[in-house]
Amino acid sequence: MNSLSSEDREKIEQKAKTLKESIRPHIIELKTDLHELKQKYSIEYSLNDGRYGKQGAEQ
């Protein structure tokens, strides 16, 4: 069933590993940005005594 040779499999695995390593810093950066945004909006929400969320419900 599996028609890939061990050489082909190794090439594919190496390419996948390379892609994963090249993407990793971008994922870490996005997670950091998301965390900072969550903190920022959480602080804004508490400074408005929750009115920020209630305004959306009233409209």
Residue pairs with C-beta under 8 A, 6 or more apart in sequence:
4 12
44 52
45 52
45 53
